[in-house]
């Protein structure tokens, strides 16, 4: 049990990945962790769309980078070979909160398995373009979805970054 807490405390975002694709077994373990995230009222509004197709991955990176105002050609997915797009169905329960819990589980599970990961923002904005409905359709889902985030995954090329100092007033206890 303590190992889980240690993993959560030591997890770091990775920016440099090996080009080698993660195994299907590793991917499934990470996805299972995402599937077991809590959701409001057990509505399970979140879905995960795994992109390992390089052309589509690069198209998503270019769109996300354009939204971010990144220089043309900058890979906002930092070379990670797997991208898990988390979205949540509109109109039921608490889709944003549900999707964020899925993202947290994906990130923590990846670290526990020795995989590098990082949360990439601007998926909400990506889903407000034609790409959102296109991804939903490609994945075989129906309905309207909100983009939550992208979890990039791969084998870290340089290990995991060192811990950073936490701000002194990160929490307050009121008794």
N, C-alpha and C positions, 0 to 999 in steps of 0.2 A: 504494500500500500504506500509506503513512504517513497518508493521509487517514482510513483506518479507525481508526487509533489516536487521531488528533486528535478524531474524532467521539465515540469512546468516552470520552475524557477530558473532553469538553465537554458531553455529554448531561446534561440536567437534567429533573426532573419538572415538569410544567406543571399549574397549578390553574385557569386561566382560558382557556376555549375559545370560539371563534366557533361559532355555531349551524349554519353551513354544513357539510353532510355531506362527508366526504372522497370522492375519486373512486374508482371501482372499480379503476382501474389502480393507484392508490396503495395501496389495501387489498391487492390481490394481491401487490404487491412486499413489503409487510410480512409477509403470510402466508407467502410463499416463504422469507423469512428465517427465520421460525419453523420451517418444515418442514425447513430445513437445519441445525437445531441438532443437535449430537451427542446420541446416546442410548446408554445402556449396552447393549452387545451388539447394537447396531443394532435393538433391540426396538421402537423408535418407539411407545412406550406413550402418548405425549401426543396430545391432539386439541385443536383450536381451534374454538370455537363463536362465530361473529360475530353480535352482536346490534345491528341498526340500527333495529329496530322500536321506536318511541318508547314505546309502552305497556309492552312487555316490559322495555325498558331501565329505565323508571321503576319498574316492579315489582321488578326486581333491585336497583336502588339503594335502595329502601325496605327490602327485606329485609336487605341488607348493612348499612344504617344502623341498623336495629333490633338486629342482632347486635352492632354496634359500640357501641351505647348513645348514638348520635348523636341530637340533637334531632329531633323529628318534622318532616318536610319538608326536612331538610338533604339535599342531593344529594351523596352520597359519590362520585359520578362527575364532579363539578365541571362539569357541563354538557356534557361530551364527547358527541358524537353517536354514536360507535361504541364498543362494548365487545367485546373479545375475551376470552371465558372460556376459560382453559386448564385442562384436566382431564387425568388420566392413568388408564389402565386398571389396576385392582387386580390383584394376584396374579402379575405377570410383571415380572422385572427390577427396575429402580429407578425407579418411576413419579414420585416426588416430585422426584428429581434431574433426570430427563428433562424434566419439566414446567418446572422452574426454568430450565433452559437454553433452552427455547423462549421463556419470558418474557423472558429477557435479550436474546435475538436480536430479539424484537419491539420492545422498547424502543429498542435501538440502531439498528435499521433505521428506525424512525419518525423519530428525530432526524436521521439521515443524509438523509432525504427532506424535512426541514423540517416534519415533523408533530410536534405536541405529544403527549406520552404520560405515563402515570403507572401504577405498579403499585398495584393496590388489593388489600388482603388480605381475609381472612374468607371466601374462596371455599370453603375446606375446610369451614367451618361451614355455609355455604349448601348445600353438597352433602350435608350430613347432615340436611337438611330434605327435604320433598317436592319442593322446587324442583330439586334435583340430578337425580333420575331423570326429572323432567319435561323438563328441558333436554336431557338425553341422548336421550330419546325424540323430542323435537321435532327434534333435529338428525339423527335417523336412525341413531344408534349403538345398540349393544346391550351389555349387561354392566354391571358395577359400576365406577364411576369415582371417583377422589379429586379434589376441587377443589384446584387449585394457586394460581391467582391470576387477576385480571382486569387486562387491559391496556386502559386507556382511550385513545382516539385522537381527534384532531381538529386543526384549525388553531389554533395558539396566538393568543389575542386580544391579548396584551401581549408577544409575543416570548418569549424563554427567560430564566429567572432567571439572575442572575449566579452565577459559581462561589462555592462556600463553602470556607472554610478546612478543610483535612484535619487530623486529629489527628496530633500529632508522632510517636507510636509506632504508626502504622498498620501498620508491618512491621518485622521484625527479620531480619537475615541471619546465619545460622549457617554458619561455614566450618570 
